[in-house]
Amino acid sequence: MKWIAPIATLVFAVISFPLKADNDFCSISNAAFKAGESLTYKVYYYAAGVSIGAGEAVFTNTVERFNDKMVYHVVGEGRTYSGYDKFYKVRDRYESYIDTATLQPYKFIRNVNEGNYKVYENVSFIKAANTAITQKGVYKVPACIQDVMSAISYTRNLDFNKFRPGDKIPFDMFMDNKVYPVYIRYLGKEVIRTKYAKFRAIKFKPLLIQSNMFEAGEKMTVWVSDDPDHVALRIESAIVVGKVRVDMIDCKNLRSPLTSMISF
């Protein structure tokens, strides 16, 4: 189950439209998160009317120096609980090194281990040449390219008040040695209750990329906190068999108070 990619394609990520991104998509200021933030999510699998707590995903963020530039080192790790491993064992790690000033990625690493499905991807983005270098070659990419993890940081800093329900928000993402033109479709705002609390939330659907568990299209729904943090609160998606729900169950070191929370 590709849980981290969908959360990203917030994204998560993990995710086509003919619109061209403007300059804001190449350099967006960060007002949503800070170094030291930690977000924990519980993954529930639904099938035949039964809900199973299958695993957890944790996202952390530190500031480091990378090639003489200050970067956010964003890491997402997902794993099934030991009792679920015999059915479908997951040990995933996604990480990205993102420029603190522009939120553009310099390096992306994906290490996926899901049942019999294994993928390792190591991408270096050369901004001066608009290229992505992987184990399989050198690829031309747009100037404002995102990876799965940097897309989360990018999306969290969008000003959703500029959009109307139904609007598409486009960006380009590099994964599996390809450039994907993707978008999120803004759906509006609503109040939701998650496993953590009751929130005012922003709702949207990302365009999913075909994977071993997910069908392509707008099959996923994401709710993020309606406050400056834009923390992902809940993600729901149909999968090949059944449905997955991901709920935020813990958050630490947020940049701003979680003012969207109405009650526990």
Residue pairs with C-beta under 8 A, 6 or more apart in sequence:
1 43
1 45
1 54
1 55
1 88
1 90
1 114
1 213
1 239
1 244
2 14
2 92
2 112
2 114
2 211
2 212
2 213
2 214
3 41
3 43
3 55
3 57
3 78
3 90
3 92
3 244
3 246
4 12
4 13
4 14
4 57
4 76
4 77
4 78
4 92
4 94
4 148
5 12
5 13
5 14
5 15
5 94
5 148
5 211
6 12
6 13
6 14
6 206
6 208
6 214
6 220
6 235
6 237
6 244
6 246
7 13
7 14
7 41
7 57
7 59
7 76
7 152
7 232
7 235
7 246
8 14
8 15
8 76
8 94
8 148
8 149
8 151
8 152
9 15
9 148
9 151
9 173
9 182
9 206
9 208
9 209
9 220
10 151
10 152
10 155
10 156
10 184
10 206
10 222
10 224
10 232
10 235
11 148
11 151
11 152
11 155
11 184
11 206
11 222
12 148
12 151
12 152
12 206
12 222
12 232
12 235
13 148
13 149
13 151
13 152
13 173
13 206
14 148
14 151
14 206
14 208
14 209
15 151
15 173
15 180
15 182
15 183
15 184
15 206
15 207
15 208
15 209
16 180
16 181
16 182
16 183
16 207
17 168
17 170
17 181
17 183
17 207
18 181
19 168
19 170
19 183
20 170
21 142
21 144
21 170
21 171
21 172
25 144
25 154
25 170
25 171
26 102
26 104
26 143
26 144
27 101
27 102
27 103
27 104
28 102
28 103
28 154
28 157
28 158
29 157
30 72
30 100
30 103
30 153
30 157
31 157
31 228
31 255
32 153
32 156
32 157
32 228
32 229
32 230
32 255
33 61
33 72
33 153
33 156
33 229
33 254
33 255
34 61
34 253
34 254
34 255
35 61
35 62
35 63
35 72
36 61
36 62
36 252
36 253
37 59
37 60
37 61
37 251
37 252
37 253
37 254
37 255
38 58
38 59
38 60
38 61
38 250
38 251
38 252
38 253
39 58
39 59
39 231
39 232
39 248
39 250
39 251
39 252
40 56
40 57
40 58
40 59
40 248
40 249
40 250
40 251
41 56
41 57
41 58
41 59
41 232
41 235
41 246
41 247
41 248
41 249
42 53
42 55
42 56
42 195
42 246
42 247
42 249
43 53
43 54
43 55
43 56
43 57
43 78
43 244
43 245
43 246
44 51
44 52
44 53
44 54
44 244
44 245
44 246
44 247
45 51
45 52
45 54
45 242
45 243
45 244
46 52
46 242
46 243
46 244
46 245
47 241
47 242
47 243
48 242
52 84
53 81
54 80
54 81
54 84
54 88
55 78
55 79
55 80
55 81
55 84
55 90
56 78
56 79
56 81
56 249
57 76
57 77
57 78
57 79
57 92
57 246
58 76
58 77
58 78
59 74
59 75
59 76
59 152
60 74
60 75
61 72
61 73
61 74
61 75
62 72
62 73
63 70
63 71
63 72
63 73
63 100
64 70
64 71
64 73
64 97
65 71
66 73
66 97
66 106
66 107
67 106
69 99
69 100
69 106
70 99
70 100
70 101
71 97
71 98
71 99
71 100
71 106
72 97
72 98
72 100
72 103
72 153
73 95
73 96
73 97
73 98
74 95
74 96
74 98
74 149
74 150
74 152
74 153
75 93
75 94
75 95
75 149
76 92
76 93
76 94
76 95
76 149
77 92
77 93
77 94
78 90
78 91
78 92
79 90
79 91
79 92
80 88
80 89
80 90
88 114
88 115
89 113
89 114
89 115
90 113
90 114
90 115
91 113
92 111
92 112
92 113
92 114
93 109
93 110
93 111
94 108
94 109
94 110
94 111
94 148
94 149
95 108
95 109
95 149
96 105
96 107
96 108
96 109
96 147
96 148
96 149
96 150
97 105
97 106
97 107
97 108
98 104
98 105
98 106
98 149
98 150
98 153
99 105
99 106
103 150
103 153
103 154
103 157
104 125
104 127
104 144
104 145
104 146
104 150
105 125
105 145
105 146
105 147
105 149
105 150
106 124
106 125
106 127
107 122
107 123
107 124
107 125
108 121
108 122
108 123
108 125
108 147
108 148
108 149
108 150
108 174
109 121
109 122
109 123
110 119
110 120
110 121
110 122
110 148
110 175
111 119
111 120
111 121
112 118
112 119
112 120
114 212
114 213
117 212
120 135
121 134
121 135
121 175
121 176
122 134
122 135
123 132
123 133
123 134
123 147
123 174
124 132
124 133
124 134
125 131
125 132
125 141
125 145
125 147
125 174
126 132
126 133
127 143
130 140
130 141
130 142
130 143
130 145
131 138
131 139
131 140
131 141
132 138
132 139
132 141
132 145
132 174
133 139
134 177
136 177
137 177
139 174
139 177
139 178
139 179
141 172
141 174
141 179
142 172
142 179
144 171
144 172
145 172
145 173
145 174
145 179
146 154
146 171
146 172
146 173
146 174
147 173
147 174
147 175
148 173
148 175
151 171
151 173
152 232
154 171
155 184
155 224
155 230
156 224
156 229
156 230
156 231
157 230
158 169
158 230
160 186
160 202
160 230
163 169
163 186
164 186
165 186
165 187
165 188
166 185
166 186
166 187
167 185
167 186
168 183
168 184
168 185
168 186
169 183
169 184
169 185
169 186
169 204
170 181
170 182
170 183
171 182
171 183
172 179
172 180
172 181
172 182
173 179
173 180
173 182
174 180
175 209
180 209
182 206
182 207
182 209
183 206
183 207
184 204
184 205
184 206
184 207
184 222
185 204
185 205
185 206
185 207
185 218
186 202
186 203
186 204
187 203
187 204
187 205
187 221
188 202
188 203
189 200
189 201
189 202
189 203
189 226
190 201
190 203
190 223
191 198
191 199
191 200
191 201
191 262
192 198
192 199
192 201
192 223
192 233
192 234
193 199
194 223
194 233
194 234
194 247
194 248
195 247
195 248
195 249
196 233
196 247
196 248
196 249
196 250
196 264
197 261
197 262
197 263
197 264
198 261
198 262
198 263
198 264
199 223
199 225
199 226
199 233
199 260
199 261
199 262
200 225
200 226
200 227
200 260
200 262
201 223
201 224
201 225
201 226
201 233
201 234
201 260
202 223
202 224
202 225
202 226
202 230
203 221
203 222
203 223
204 221
204 222
204 224
205 218
205 220
205 221
205 222
206 218
206 220
206 222
207 216
207 217
207 218
208 214
208 215
208 216
208 217
208 218
208 219
208 220
208 237
209 216
210 216
213 239
213 240
214 220
214 237
214 239
214 240
215 238
215 240
219 237
219 238
220 235
220 236
220 237
221 235
221 236
221 237
222 232
222 234
222 235
223 232
223 233
223 234
223 235
224 230
224 231
224 232
224 233
225 231
225 233
225 258
225 260
225 261
226 260
227 256
227 257
227 258
227 259
227 260
228 255
228 256
228 259
229 254
229 255
229 256
229 258
231 248
231 251
231 254
231 258
232 246
232 248
233 247
233 248
234 245
234 246
234 247
234 248
235 244
235 245
235 246
236 243
236 244
236 245
236 246
237 243
237 244
251 258
